[in-house]
């Protein structure tokens, strides 16, 4: 069985981002480790020890992972995380949470293919597309 798992990179905001994603996506952080927790972590500069070297967020049977990657961090580009829902109230709640201090590229609105669709880049730089299908 093959399972795709998005892996997001951050420049020091990974823990804060994943706590937001845990809250707004209704998931559970299953694992989070910081550079300072590793055996060689105490040899790192103090400002690096509290950065996340790996986090796993379980959302139902799906997984989102990430880390702070300051040495090779690049602003996300060329992709979006797409969320598909069939509940307009939940779509609005998630979109609003991700929009807080972020940048809305397309407000959540009715389109020719969906009751609600919108695009936002959250305050951590992660691009999202929220698509709310018609209820089953």
N, CA, C and O atoms as a printed pandas DataFrame, in Angstrom:
     atom_number atom_name residue_name chain_id  residue_number  x_coord  y_coord  z_coord
0              1         N          UNK        A               1    0.846   -1.184    0.000
1              2        CA          UNK        A               1    0.000    0.000    0.000
2              3         C          UNK        A               1    0.888    1.242    0.000
3              4         O          UNK        A               1    1.860    1.321    0.751
4              5         N          UNK        A               2    0.553    2.183   -0.826
5              6        CA          UNK        A               2    1.276    3.449   -0.917
6              7         C          UNK        A               2    0.432    4.540   -0.273
7              8         O          UNK        A               2   -0.775    4.620   -0.502
8              9         N          UNK        A               3    1.071    5.374    0.527
9             10        CA          UNK        A               3    0.370    6.488    1.157
10            11         C          UNK        A               3    1.229    7.741    1.008
11            12         O          UNK        A               3    2.389    7.749    1.420
12            13         N          UNK        A               4    0.670    8.793    0.425
13            14        CA          UNK        A               4    1.387   10.060    0.304
14            15         C          UNK        A               4    1.264   10.830    1.615
15            16         O          UNK        A               4    0.177   10.936    2.183
16            17         N          UNK        A               5    2.373   11.359    2.081
17            18        CA          UNK        A               5    2.378   12.124    3.322
18            19         C          UNK        A               5    3.066   13.459    3.079
19            20         O          UNK        A               5    4.285   13.497    2.910
20            21         N          UNK        A               6    2.314   14.555    3.058
21            22        CA          UNK        A               6    2.960   15.868    2.912
22            23         C          UNK        A               6    3.904   16.134    4.089
23            24         O          UNK        A               6    3.589   15.825    5.238
24            25         N          UNK        A               7    5.066   16.713    3.776
25            26        CA          UNK        A               7    6.071   17.051    4.784
26            27         C          UNK        A               7    6.409   18.529    4.610
27            28         O          UNK        A               7    6.954   18.933    3.584
28            29         N          UNK        A               8    6.082   19.324    5.616
29            30        CA          UNK        A               8    6.240   20.769    5.543
30            31         C          UNK        A               8    7.496   21.224    6.284
31            32         O          UNK        A               8    7.823   20.696    7.346
32            33         N          UNK        A               9    8.191   22.200    5.721
33            34        CA          UNK        A               9    9.381   22.779    6.348
34            35         C          UNK        A               9    9.076   24.183    6.839
35            36         O          UNK        A               9    8.323   24.930    6.215
36            37         N          UNK        A              10    9.678   24.526    7.975
37            38        CA          UNK        A              10    9.477   25.835    8.590
38            39         C          UNK        A              10   10.826   26.397    9.025
39            40         O          UNK        A              10   11.828   25.684    9.078
40            41         N          UNK        A              11   10.825   27.679    9.332
41            42        CA          UNK        A              11   12.031   28.348    9.790
42            43         C          UNK        A              11   11.836   28.813   11.231
43            44         O          UNK        A              11   11.944   30.001   11.535
44            45         N          UNK        A              12   11.543   27.843   12.119
45            46        CA          UNK        A              12   11.385   28.163   13.533
46            47         C          UNK        A              12    9.950   28.211   14.021
47            48         O          UNK        A              12    9.728   28.381   15.220
48            49         N          UNK        A              13    8.967   28.069   13.143
49            50        CA          UNK        A              13    7.562   28.150   13.560
50            51         C          UNK        A              13    6.830   26.816   13.486
51            52         O          UNK        A              13    5.601   26.798   13.554
52            53         N          UNK        A              14    7.537   25.709   13.351
53            54        CA          UNK        A              14    6.901   24.412   13.138
54            55         C          UNK        A              14    5.956   24.047   14.279
55            56         O          UNK        A              14    4.819   23.647   14.028
56            57         N          UNK        A              15    6.398   24.173   15.512
57            58        CA          UNK        A              15    5.544   23.800   16.644
58            59         C          UNK        A              15    4.269   24.629   16.663
59            60         O          UNK        A              15    3.178   24.083   16.830
60            61         N          UNK        A              16    4.392   25.934   16.495
61            62        CA          UNK        A              16    3.224   26.819   16.485
62            63         C          UNK        A              16    2.283   26.464   15.329
63            64         O          UNK        A              16    1.065   26.432   15.508
64            65         N          UNK        A              17    2.837   26.203   14.163
65            66        CA          UNK        A              17    2.023   25.850   12.996
66            67         C          UNK        A              17    1.268   24.549   13.240
67            68         O          UNK        A              17    0.067   24.472   12.983
68            69         N          UNK        A              18    1.956   23.536   13.729
69            70        CA          UNK        A              18    1.300   22.244   13.914
70            71         C          UNK        A              18    0.268   22.272   15.037
71            72         O          UNK        A              18   -0.700   21.513   14.998
72            73         N          UNK        A              19    0.452   23.117   16.018
73            74        CA          UNK        A              19   -0.596   23.269   17.044
74            75         C          UNK        A              19   -1.846   23.907   16.435
75            76         O          UNK        A              19   -2.966   23.549   16.799
76            77         N          UNK        A              20   -1.655   24.859   15.502
77            78        CA          UNK        A              20   -2.800   25.425   14.782
78            79         C          UNK        A              20   -3.465   24.348   13.923
79            80         O          UNK        A              20   -4.688   24.210   13.944
80            81         N          UNK        A              21   -2.676   23.589   13.175
81            82        CA          UNK        A              21   -3.233   22.557   12.301
82            83         C          UNK        A              21   -3.959   21.485   13.121
83            84         O          UNK        A              21   -5.009   20.990   12.712
84            85         N          UNK        A              22   -3.399   21.134   14.267
85            86        CA          UNK        A              22   -4.044   20.157   15.149
86            87         C          UNK        A              22   -5.426   20.663   15.565
87            88         O          UNK        A              22   -6.408   19.922   15.524
88            89         N          UNK        A              23   -5.487   21.920   15.961
89            90        CA          UNK        A              23   -6.738   22.520   16.429
90            91         C          UNK        A              23   -7.739   22.681   15.292
91            92         O          UNK        A              23   -8.893   22.277   15.434
92            93         N          UNK        A              24   -7.330   23.256   14.180
93            94        CA          UNK        A              24   -8.315   23.571   13.142
94            95         C          UNK        A              24   -8.661   22.371   12.275
95            96         O          UNK        A              24   -9.738   22.357   11.680
96            97         N          UNK        A              25   -7.799   21.358   12.175
97            98        CA          UNK        A              25   -8.114   20.177   11.378
98            99         C          UNK        A              25   -8.691   19.030   12.212
99           100         O          UNK        A              25   -9.063   17.986   11.677
100          101         N          UNK        A              26   -8.758   19.239   13.519
101          102        CA          UNK        A              26   -9.318   18.205   14.386
102          103         C          UNK        A              26   -8.425   16.984   14.494
103          104         O          UNK        A              26   -8.915   15.866   14.654
104          105         N          UNK        A              27   -7.126   17.186   14.409
105          106        CA          UNK        A              27   -6.182   16.079   14.468
106          107         C          UNK        A              27   -5.546   15.956   15.829
107          108         O          UNK        A              27   -5.971   16.587   16.797
108          109         N          UNK        A              28   -4.510   15.123   15.888
109          110        CA          UNK        A              28   -3.783   14.895   17.134
110          111         C          UNK        A              28   -2.297   14.766   16.804
111          112         O          UNK        A              28   -1.902   13.946   15.976
112          113         N          UNK        A              29   -1.481   15.588   17.466
113          114        CA          UNK        A              29   -0.032   15.463   17.309
114          115         C          UNK        A              29    0.382   14.168   17.994
115          116         O          UNK        A              29    0.267   14.026   19.211
116          117         N          UNK        A              30    0.867   13.226   17.189
117          118        CA          UNK        A              30    1.253   11.909   17.706
118          119         C          UNK        A              30    2.707   11.881   18.156
119          120         O          UNK        A              30    3.081   11.082   19.015
120          121         N          UNK        A              31    3.536   12.763   17.569
121          122        CA          UNK        A              31    4.957   12.771   17.898
122          123         C          UNK        A              31    5.531   14.143   17.586
123          124         O          UNK        A              31    5.262   14.716   16.531
124          125         N          UNK        A              32    6.330   14.664   18.519
125          126        CA          UNK        A              32    7.066   15.897   18.259
126          127         C          UNK        A              32    8.388   15.809   19.015
127          128         O          UNK        A              32    8.410   15.565   20.222
128          129         N          UNK        A              33    9.476   16.009   18.299
129          130        CA          UNK        A              33   10.794   15.998   18.919
130          131         C          UNK        A              33   11.548   17.248   18.506
131          132         O          UNK        A              33   11.424   17.734   17.382
132          133         N          UNK        A              34   12.321   17.747   19.434
133          134        CA          UNK        A              34   13.101   18.960   19.186
134          135         C          UNK        A              34   14.581   18.628   19.096
135          136         O          UNK        A              34   15.048   17.628   19.643
136          137         N          UNK        A              35   15.306   19.487   18.394
137          138        CA          UNK        A              35   16.736   19.270   18.203
138          139         C          UNK        A              35   17.446   19.105   19.543
139          140         O          UNK        A              35   18.366   18.293   19.652
140          141         N          UNK        A              36   17.043   19.850   20.555
141          142        CA          UNK        A              36   17.674   19.757   21.873
142          143         C          UNK        A              36   17.435   18.439   22.572
143          144         O          UNK        A              36   18.164   18.099   23.504
144          145         N          UNK        A              37   16.409   17.665   22.137
145          146        CA          UNK        A              37   16.121   16.363   22.737
146          147         C          UNK        A              37   17.051   15.265   22.223
147          148         O          UNK        A              37   17.195   14.221   22.859
148          149         N          UNK        A              38   17.667   15.495   21.097
149          150        CA          UNK        A              38   18.557   14.489   20.511
150          151         C          UNK        A              38   19.837   14.404   21.337
151          152         O          UNK        A              38   20.216   15.375   21.992
152          153         N          UNK        A              39   20.514   13.239   21.312
153          154        CA          UNK        A              39   21.757   13.096   22.086
154          155         C          UNK        A              39   22.778   14.192   21.795
155          156         O          UNK        A              39   23.452   14.669   22.708
156          157         N          UNK        A              40   22.895   14.592   20.537
157          158        CA          UNK        A              40   23.857   15.639   20.176
158          159         C          UNK        A              40   23.260   17.045   20.305
159          160         O          UNK        A              40   23.920   18.035   19.990
160          161         N          UNK        A              41   22.023   17.125   20.763
161          162        CA          UNK        A              41   21.316   18.399   20.830
162          163         C          UNK        A              41   21.949   19.447   21.722
163          164         O          UNK        A              41   21.839   20.640   21.439
164          165         N          UNK        A              42   22.602   19.037   22.778
165          166        CA          UNK        A              42   23.214   20.000   23.691
166          167         C          UNK        A              42   24.450   20.654   23.092
167          168         O          UNK        A              42   24.955   21.639   23.630
168          169         N          UNK        A              43   24.935   20.114   21.990
169          170        CA          UNK        A              43   26.085   20.704   21.302
170          171         C          UNK        A              43   25.650   21.805   20.344
171          172         O          UNK        A              43   26.486   22.544   19.824
172          173         N          UNK        A              44   24.345   21.916   20.108
173          174        CA          UNK        A              44   23.817   22.928   19.192
174          175         C          UNK        A              44   23.749   24.282   19.876
175          176         O          UNK        A              44   23.716   24.353   21.104
176          177         N          UNK        A              45   23.727   25.348   19.104
177          178        CA          UNK        A              45   23.514   26.672   19.696
178          179         C          UNK        A              45   22.167   26.695   20.430
179          180         O          UNK        A              45   21.219   26.032   20.009
180          181         N          UNK        A              46   22.086   27.440   21.502
181          182        CA          UNK        A              46   20.875   27.487   22.327
182          183         C          UNK        A              46   19.631   27.827   21.510
183          184         O          UNK        A              46   18.559   27.282   21.772
184          185         N          UNK        A              47   19.754   28.720   20.524
185          186        CA          UNK        A              47   18.581   29.140   19.744
186          187         C          UNK        A              47   18.061   28.026   18.826
187          188         O          UNK        A              47   16.944   28.123   18.317
188          189         N          UNK        A              48   18.843   26.988   18.612
189          190        CA          UNK        A              48   18.409   25.874   17.749
190          191         C          UNK        A              48   17.774   24.729   18.521
191          192         O          UNK        A              48   17.065   23.915   17.931
192          193         N          UNK        A              49   18.004   24.647   19.794
193          194        CA          UNK        A              49   17.571   23.488   20.583
194          195         C          UNK        A              49   16.057   23.346   20.682
195          196         O          UNK        A              49   15.558   22.227   20.802
196          197         N          UNK        A              50   15.319   24.439   20.635
197          198        CA          UNK        A              50   13.861   24.368   20.782
198          199         C          UNK        A              50   13.144   24.221   19.438
199          200         O          UNK        A              50   11.915   24.182   19.394
200          201         N          UNK        A              51   13.896   24.140   18.355
201          202        CA          UNK        A              51   13.289   23.928   17.034
202          203         C          UNK        A              51   12.902   22.457   16.882
203          204         O          UNK        A              51   13.530   21.568   17.456
204          205         N          UNK        A              52   11.861   22.229   16.104
205          206        CA          UNK        A              52   11.335   20.879   15.899
206          207         C          UNK        A              52   12.127   20.179   14.803
207          208         O          UNK        A              52   12.279   20.715   13.705
208          209         N          UNK        A              53   12.635   18.974   15.098
209          210        CA          UNK        A              53   13.297   18.221   14.031
210          211         C          UNK        A              53   12.364   17.194   13.416
211          212         O          UNK        A              53   12.670   16.655   12.352
212          213         N          UNK        A              54   11.229   16.904   14.056
213          214        CA          UNK        A              54   10.205   16.073   13.407
214          215         C          UNK        A              54    8.897   16.154   14.198
215          216         O          UNK        A              54    8.882   16.105   15.428
216          217         N          UNK        A              55    7.792   16.282   13.437
217          218        CA          UNK        A              55    6.460   16.243   14.044
218          219         C          UNK        A              55    5.547   15.443   13.126
219          220         O          UNK        A              55    5.656   15.511   11.902
220          221         N          UNK        A              56    4.644   14.681   13.743
221          222        CA          UNK        A              56    3.639   13.909   13.018
222          223         C          UNK        A              56    2.269   14.276   13.562
223          224         O          UNK        A              56    2.017   14.176   14.763
224          225         N          UNK        A              57    1.388   14.702   12.666
225          226        CA          UNK        A              57    0.002   15.039   13.006
226          227         C          UNK        A              57   -0.899   14.029   12.323
227          228         O          UNK        A              57   -0.883   13.900   11.099
228          229         N          UNK        A              58   -1.688   13.312   13.115
229          230        CA          UNK        A              58   -2.670   12.380   12.574
230          231         C          UNK        A              58   -4.018   13.085   12.486
231          232         O          UNK        A              58   -4.493   13.672   13.459
232          233         N          UNK        A              59   -4.622   13.017   11.310
233          234        CA          UNK        A              59   -5.962   13.574   11.087
234          235         C          UNK        A              59   -6.776   12.434   10.487
235          236         O          UNK        A              59   -6.699   12.166    9.288
236          237         N          UNK        A              60   -7.559   11.766   11.336
237          238        CA          UNK        A              60   -8.238   10.556   10.894
238          239         C          UNK        A              60   -7.192    9.529   10.492
239          240         O          UNK        A              60   -6.280    9.229   11.263
240          241         N          UNK        A              61   -7.324    8.988    9.279
241          242        CA          UNK        A              61   -6.336    8.010    8.804
242          243         C          UNK        A              61   -5.278    8.661    7.911
243          244         O          UNK        A              61   -4.565    7.976    7.178
244          245         N          UNK        A              62   -5.187    9.980    7.980
245          246        CA          UNK        A              62   -4.215   10.723    7.177
246          247         C          UNK        A              62   -3.141   11.324    8.079
247          248         O          UNK        A              62   -3.345   11.505    9.279
248          249         N          UNK        A              63   -1.992   11.630    7.471
249          250        CA          UNK        A              63   -0.851   12.122    8.242
250          251         C          UNK        A              63   -0.271   13.364    7.566
251          252         O          UNK        A              63   -0.171   13.434    6.341
252          253         N          UNK        A              64    0.106   14.337    8.388
253          254        CA          UNK        A              64    0.845   15.515    7.953
254          255         C          UNK        A              64    2.086   15.573    8.831
255          256         O          UNK        A              64    1.994   15.463   10.054
256          257         N          UNK        A              65    3.254   15.745    8.204
257          258        CA          UNK        A              65    4.491   15.794    8.968
258          259         C          UNK        A              65    5.245   17.074    8.654
259          260         O          UNK        A              65    4.949   17.759    7.674
260          261         N          UNK        A              66    6.228   17.392    9.500
261          262        CA          UNK        A              66    7.012   18.587    9.264
262          263         C          UNK        A              66    8.188   18.709   10.194
263          264         O          UNK        A              66    8.417   17.863   11.058
264          265         N          UNK        A              67    8.943   19.799    9.996
265          266        CA          UNK        A              67   10.119   20.090   10.812
266          267         C          UNK        A              67   10.558   21.519   10.560
267          268         O          UNK        A              67   10.199   22.132    9.555
268          269         N          UNK        A              68   11.340   22.036   11.491
269          270        CA          UNK        A              68   12.059   23.284   11.258
270          271         C          UNK        A              68   13.328   22.911   10.508
271          272         O          UNK        A              68   14.095   22.054   10.948
272          273         N          UNK        A              69   13.536   23.551    9.391
273          274        CA          UNK        A              69   14.690   23.231    8.546
274          275         C          UNK        A              69   15.447   24.508    8.211
275          276         O          UNK        A              69   15.516   24.900    7.046
276          277         N          UNK        A              70   16.020   25.166    9.230
277          278        CA          UNK        A              70   16.634   26.470    8.991
278          279         C          UNK        A              70   17.800   26.458    8.018
279          280         O          UNK        A              70   18.015   27.442    7.311
280          281         N          UNK        A              71   18.545   25.388    7.963
281          282        CA          UNK        A              71   19.722   25.363    7.083
282          283         C          UNK        A              71   19.329   25.329    5.617
283          284         O          UNK        A              71   20.045   25.864    4.771
284          285         N          UNK        A              72   18.203   24.708    5.309
285          286        CA          UNK        A              72   17.782   24.624    3.910
286          287         C          UNK        A              72   16.322   25.033    3.726
287          288         O          UNK        A              72   15.650   24.553    2.813
288          289         N          UNK        A              73   15.832   25.918    4.592
289          290        CA          UNK        A              73   14.449   26.388    4.474
290          291         C          UNK        A              73   14.285   27.270    3.235
291          292         O          UNK        A              73   15.110   28.139    2.952
292          293         N          UNK        A              74   13.200   27.021    2.510
293          294        CA          UNK        A              74   12.794   27.880    1.410
294          295         C          UNK        A              74   11.304   28.133    1.552
295          296         O          UNK        A              74   10.554   27.251    1.970
296          297         N          UNK        A              75   10.884   29.319    1.210
297          298        CA          UNK        A              75    9.472   29.655    1.244
298          299         C          UNK        A              75    8.703   28.675    0.353
299          300         O          UNK        A              75    9.111   28.427   -0.781
300          301         N          UNK        A              76    7.579   28.106    0.860
301          302        CA          UNK        A              76    6.812   27.156    0.048
302          303         C          UNK        A              76    6.349   27.787   -1.264
303          304         O          UNK        A              76    5.924   28.941   -1.298
304          305         N          UNK        A              77    6.438   27.013   -2.335
305          306        CA          UNK        A              77    5.957   27.477   -3.634
306          307         C          UNK        A              77    5.688   26.281   -4.533
307          308         O          UNK        A              77    6.312   25.229   -4.392
308          309         N          UNK        A              78    4.769   26.452   -5.441
309          310        CA          UNK        A              78    4.492   25.416   -6.415
310          311         C          UNK        A              78    3.580   24.302   -5.951
311          312         O          UNK        A              78    3.436   23.302   -6.653
312          313         N          UNK        A              79    2.952   24.442   -4.778
313          314        CA          UNK        A              79    2.024   23.434   -4.294
314          315         C          UNK        A              79    1.023   24.091   -3.344
315          316         O          UNK        A              79    1.231   25.212   -2.881
316          317         N          UNK        A              80   -0.052   23.381   -3.067
317          318        CA          UNK        A              80   -1.009   23.754   -2.026
318          319         C          UNK        A              80   -1.478   22.478   -1.359
319          320         O          UNK        A              80   -1.554   21.428   -1.997
320          321         N          UNK        A              81   -1.790   22.566   -0.089
321          322        CA          UNK        A              81   -2.455   21.461    0.580
322          323         C          UNK        A              81   -3.943   21.650    0.333
323          324         O          UNK        A              81   -4.499   22.698    0.661
324          325         N          UNK        A              82   -4.587   20.652   -0.239
325          326        CA          UNK        A              82   -6.011   20.744   -0.575
326          327         C          UNK        A              82   -6.825   19.967    0.443
327          328         O          UNK        A              82   -6.567   18.793    0.705
328          329         N          UNK        A              83   -7.811   20.642    1.009
329          330        CA          UNK        A              83   -8.738   20.008    1.943
330          331         C          UNK        A              83  -10.091   19.882    1.264
331          332         O          UNK        A              83  -10.589   20.844    0.678
332          333         N          UNK        A              84  -10.683   18.708    1.342
333          334        CA          UNK        A              84  -11.999   18.466    0.754
334          335         C          UNK        A              84  -12.973   18.118    1.874
335          336         O          UNK        A              84  -12.759   17.171    2.630
336          337         N          UNK        A              85  -14.029   18.889    1.965
337          338        CA          UNK        A              85  -15.048   18.687    2.993
338          339         C          UNK        A              85  -16.413   18.633    2.326
339          340         O          UNK        A              85  -16.549   18.944    1.143
340          341         N          UNK        A              86  -17.423   18.235    3.095
341          342        CA          UNK        A              86  -18.792   18.329    2.598
342          343         C          UNK        A              86  -19.694   19.007    3.617
343          344         O          UNK        A              86  -20.907   18.797    3.620
344          345         N          UNK        A              87  -19.102   19.816    4.477
345          346        CA          UNK        A              87  -19.820   20.546    5.515
346          347         C          UNK        A              87  -19.407   22.022    5.410
347          348         O          UNK        A              87  -18.265   22.372    5.706
348          349         N          UNK        A              88  -20.336   22.877    4.992
349          350        CA          UNK        A              88  -20.006   24.293    4.771
350          351         C          UNK        A              88  -19.615   25.008    6.065
351          352         O          UNK        A              88  -18.756   25.890    6.044
352          353         N          UNK        A              89  -20.228   24.644    7.180
353          354        CA          UNK        A              89  -19.876   25.271    8.462
354          355         C          UNK        A              89  -18.424   24.943    8.811
355          356         O          UNK        A              89  -17.663   25.820    9.218
356          357         N          UNK        A              90  -18.050   23.680    8.648
357          358        CA          UNK        A              90  -16.681   23.252    8.947
358          359         C          UNK        A              90  -15.693   23.870    7.961
359          360         O          UNK        A              90  -14.591   24.254    8.354
360          361         N          UNK        A              91  -16.068   23.972    6.698
361          362        CA          UNK        A              91  -15.203   24.602    5.696
362          363         C          UNK        A              91  -14.928   26.054    6.073
363          364         O          UNK        A              91  -13.787   26.511    5.994
364          365         N          UNK        A              92  -15.957   26.775    6.480
365          366        CA          UNK        A              92  -15.793   28.169    6.909
366          367         C          UNK        A              92  -14.910   28.270    8.145
367          368         O          UNK        A              92  -14.043   29.142    8.216
368          369         N          UNK        A              93  -15.120   27.389    9.120
369          370        CA          UNK        A              93  -14.340   27.424   10.361
370          371         C          UNK        A              93  -12.854   27.213   10.056
371          372         O          UNK        A              93  -12.006   27.962   10.543
372          373         N          UNK        A              94  -12.544   26.206    9.259
373          374        CA          UNK        A              94  -11.145   25.909    8.921
374          375         C          UNK        A              94  -10.539   27.044    8.109
375          376         O          UNK        A              94   -9.422   27.476    8.393
376          377         N          UNK        A              95  -11.255   27.534    7.105
377          378        CA          UNK        A              95  -10.745   28.625    6.277
378          379         C          UNK        A              95  -10.446   29.857    7.131
379          380         O          UNK        A              95   -9.400   30.486    6.973
380          381         N          UNK        A              96  -11.361   30.198    8.029
381          382        CA          UNK        A              96  -11.155   31.366    8.887
382          383         C          UNK        A              96   -9.959   31.185    9.813
383          384         O          UNK        A              96   -9.203   32.129   10.037
384          385         N          UNK        A              97   -9.780   29.977   10.354
385          386        CA          UNK        A              97   -8.642   29.718   11.239
386          387         C          UNK        A              97   -7.323   29.833   10.476
387          388         O          UNK        A              97   -6.362   30.414   10.979
388          389         N          UNK        A              98   -7.277   29.283    9.270
389          390        CA          UNK        A              98   -6.049   29.353    8.476
390          391         C          UNK        A              98   -5.791   30.761    7.945
391          392         O          UNK        A              98   -4.645   31.124    7.677
392          393         N          UNK        A              99   -6.852   31.553    7.792
393          394        CA          UNK        A              99   -6.725   32.921    7.265
394          395         C          UNK        A              99   -6.208   33.916    8.299
395          396         O          UNK        A              99   -5.679   34.967    7.939
396          397         N          UNK        A             100   -6.358   33.592    9.578
397          398        CA          UNK        A             100   -5.973   34.530   10.627
398          399         C          UNK        A             100   -4.498   34.898   10.496
399          400         O          UNK        A             100   -3.625   34.040   10.626
400          401         N          UNK        A             101   -4.229   36.158   10.243
401          402        CA          UNK        A             101   -2.886   36.693   10.018
402          403         C          UNK        A             101   -2.204   36.098    8.797
403          404         O          UNK        A             101   -0.984   36.185    8.656
404          405         N          UNK        A             102   -2.995   35.489    7.908
405          406        CA          UNK        A             102   -2.468   34.935    6.662
406          407         C          UNK        A             102   -2.869   35.823    5.498
407          408         O          UNK        A             102   -3.254   36.977    5.689
408          409         N          UNK        A             103   -2.776   35.278    4.284
409          410        CA          UNK        A             103   -3.102   36.016    3.074
410          411         C          UNK        A             103   -4.125   35.227    2.268
411          412         O          UNK        A             103   -3.859   34.101    1.845
412          413         N          UNK        A             104   -5.281   35.813    2.060
413          414        CA          UNK        A             104   -6.333   35.169    1.283
414          415         C          UNK        A             104   -6.107   35.481   -0.191
415          416         O          UNK        A             104   -6.097   36.646   -0.588
416          417         N          UNK        A             105   -5.925   34.440   -1.003
417          418        CA          UNK        A             105   -5.801   34.627   -2.440
418          419         C          UNK        A             105   -7.188   34.631   -3.101
419          420         O          UNK        A             105   -7.423   35.358   -4.067
420          421         N          UNK        A             106   -8.091   33.819   -2.572
421          422        CA          UNK        A             106   -9.467   33.753   -3.077
422          423         C          UNK        A             106  -10.372   33.489   -1.888
423          424         O          UNK        A             106  -10.257   32.449   -1.240
424          425         N          UNK        A             107  -11.276   34.423   -1.594
425          426        CA          UNK        A             107  -12.182   34.210   -0.468
426          427         C          UNK        A             107  -13.015   32.943   -0.681
427          428         O          UNK        A             107  -13.266   32.533   -1.815
428          429         N          UNK        A             108  -13.431   32.344    0.410
429          430        CA          UNK        A             108  -14.296   31.180    0.346
430          431         C          UNK        A             108  -15.620   31.603   -0.264
431          432         O          UNK        A             108  -16.323   32.453    0.283
432          433         N          UNK        A             109  -15.961   31.001   -1.413
433          434        CA          UNK        A             109  -17.155   31.419   -2.147
434          435         C          UNK        A             109  -17.668   30.291   -3.021
435          436         O          UNK        A             109  -16.981   29.294   -3.244
436          437         N          UNK        A             110  -18.868   30.461   -3.505
437          438        CA          UNK        A             110  -19.457   29.488   -4.418
438          439         C          UNK        A             110  -18.742   29.559   -5.764
439          440         O          UNK        A             110  -18.393   30.637   -6.245
440          441         N          UNK        A             111  -18.534   28.391   -6.357
441          442        CA          UNK        A             111  -17.935   28.309   -7.690
442          443         C          UNK        A             111  -18.827   27.420   -8.554
443          444         O          UNK        A             111  -19.836   26.895   -8.083
444          445         N          UNK        A             112  -18.451   27.259   -9.806
445          446        CA          UNK        A             112  -19.234   26.412  -10.704
446          447         C          UNK        A             112  -19.143   24.937  -10.311
447          448         O          UNK        A             112  -20.006   24.150  -10.701
448          449         N          UNK        A             113  -18.120   24.544   -9.552
449          450        CA          UNK        A             113  -17.945   23.135   -9.184
450          451         C          UNK        A             113  -18.239   22.827   -7.724
451          452         O          UNK        A             113  -18.337   21.659   -7.348
452          453         N          UNK        A             114  -18.379   23.859   -6.896
453          454        CA          UNK        A             114  -18.546   23.588   -5.465
454          455         C          UNK        A             114  -19.340   24.691   -4.779
455          456         O          UNK        A             114  -19.293   25.848   -5.197
456          457         N          UNK        A             115  -20.067   24.332   -3.728
457          458        CA          UNK        A             115  -20.763   25.354   -2.933
458          459         C          UNK        A             115  -19.781   26.356   -2.309
459          460         O          UNK        A             115  -20.102   27.534   -2.154
460          461         N          UNK        A             116  -18.581   25.874   -1.953
461          462        CA          UNK        A             116  -17.564   26.753   -1.382
462          463         C          UNK        A             116  -16.175   26.309   -1.822
463          464         O          UNK        A             116  -15.846   25.123   -1.795
464          465         N          UNK        A             117  -15.369   27.284   -2.228
465          466        CA          UNK        A             117  -13.965   27.046   -2.553
466          467         C          UNK        A             117  -13.205   28.320   -2.219
467          468         O          UNK        A             117  -13.687   29.423   -2.476
468          469         N          UNK        A             118  -12.010   28.166   -1.642
469          470        CA          UNK        A             118  -11.173   29.314   -1.349
470          471         C          UNK        A             118   -9.718   28.920   -1.245
471          472         O          UNK        A             118   -9.387   27.748   -1.059
472          473         N          UNK        A             119   -8.849   29.913   -1.367
473          474        CA          UNK        A             119   -7.409   29.679   -1.282
474          475         C          UNK        A             119   -6.803   30.687   -0.311
475          476         O          UNK        A             119   -7.125   31.874   -0.341
476          477         N          UNK        A             120   -5.926   30.190    0.544
477          478        CA          UNK        A             120   -5.290   31.019    1.555
478          479         C          UNK        A             120   -3.872   30.509    1.813
479          480         O          UNK        A             120   -3.606   29.309    1.741
480          481         N          UNK        A             121   -2.979   31.433    2.111
481          482        CA          UNK        A             121   -1.662   31.082    2.630
482          483         C          UNK        A             121   -1.670   31.475    4.096
483          484         O          UNK        A             121   -1.859   32.646    4.428
484          485         N          UNK        A             122   -1.464   30.501    4.976
485          486        CA          UNK        A             122   -1.537   30.794    6.404
486          487         C          UNK        A             122   -0.354   31.647    6.854
487          488         O          UNK        A             122    0.555   31.915    6.068
488          489         N          UNK        A             123   -0.362   32.065    8.092
489          490        CA          UNK        A             123    0.667   32.976    8.604
490          491         C          UNK        A             123    2.061   32.348    8.646
491          492         O          UNK        A             123    3.051   33.045    8.869
492          493         N          UNK        A             124    2.140   31.037    8.433
493          494        CA          UNK        A             124    3.426   30.348    8.424
494          495         C          UNK        A             124    3.952   30.145    7.011
495          496         O          UNK        A             124    5.044   29.609    6.820
496          497         N          UNK        A             125    3.159   30.582    6.002
497          498        CA          UNK        A             125    3.580   30.477    4.616
498          499         C          UNK        A             125    3.080   29.244    3.890
499          500         O          UNK        A             125    3.443   29.025    2.734
500          501         N          UNK        A             126    2.250   28.426    4.542
501          502        CA          UNK        A             126    1.738   27.211    3.911
502          503         C          UNK        A             126    0.490   27.542    3.089
503          504         O          UNK        A             126   -0.466   28.107    3.620
504          505         N          UNK        A             127    0.490   27.194    1.788
505          506        CA          UNK        A             127   -0.664   27.465    0.942
506          507         C          UNK        A             127   -1.722   26.349    1.066
507          508         O          UNK        A             127   -1.392   25.163    1.073
508          509         N          UNK        A             128   -2.994   26.758    1.163
509          510        CA          UNK        A             128   -4.111   25.829    1.324
510          511         C          UNK        A             128   -5.190   26.145    0.293
511          512         O          UNK        A             128   -5.390   27.297   -0.090
512          513         N          UNK        A             129   -5.880   25.093   -0.146
513          514        CA          UNK        A             129   -7.096   25.216   -0.929
514          515         C          UNK        A             129   -8.185   24.477   -0.159
515          516         O          UNK        A             129   -8.018   23.310    0.198
516          517         N          UNK        A             130   -9.291   25.154    0.093
517          518        CA          UNK        A             130  -10.422   24.553    0.802
518          519         C          UNK        A             130  -11.535   24.363   -0.207
519          520         O          UNK        A             130  -12.014   25.323   -0.811
520          521         N          UNK        A             131  -11.941   23.124   -0.384
521          522        CA          UNK        A             131  -12.999   22.797   -1.343
522          523         C          UNK        A             131  -14.115   22.084   -0.563
523          524         O          UNK        A             131  -13.892   21.048    0.063
524          525         N          UNK        A             132  -15.310   22.661   -0.619
525          526        CA          UNK        A             132  -16.450   22.056    0.057
526          527         C          UNK        A             132  -17.398   21.510   -1.000
527          528         O          UNK        A             132  -18.061   22.262   -1.715
528          529         N          UNK        A             133  -17.445   20.182   -1.083
529          530        CA          UNK        A             133  -18.335   19.527   -2.037
530          531         C          UNK        A             133  -19.767   19.589   -1.530
531          532         O          UNK        A             133  -20.026   19.898   -0.367
532          533         N          UNK        A             134  -20.679   19.288   -2.429
533          534        CA          UNK        A             134  -22.074   19.208   -2.029
534          535         C          UNK        A             134  -22.234   18.017   -1.099
535          536         O          UNK        A             134  -21.620   16.974   -1.327
536          537         N          UNK        A             135  -23.057   18.150   -0.040
537          538        CA          UNK        A             135  -23.260   17.029    0.881
538          539         C          UNK        A             135  -23.765   15.800    0.131
539          540         O          UNK        A             135  -24.520   15.904   -0.835
540          541         N          UNK        A             136  -23.330   14.637    0.602
541          542        CA          UNK        A             136  -23.734   13.363   -0.028
542          543         C          UNK        A             136  -25.222   13.122    0.126
543          544         O          UNK        A             136  -25.734   12.105   -0.341
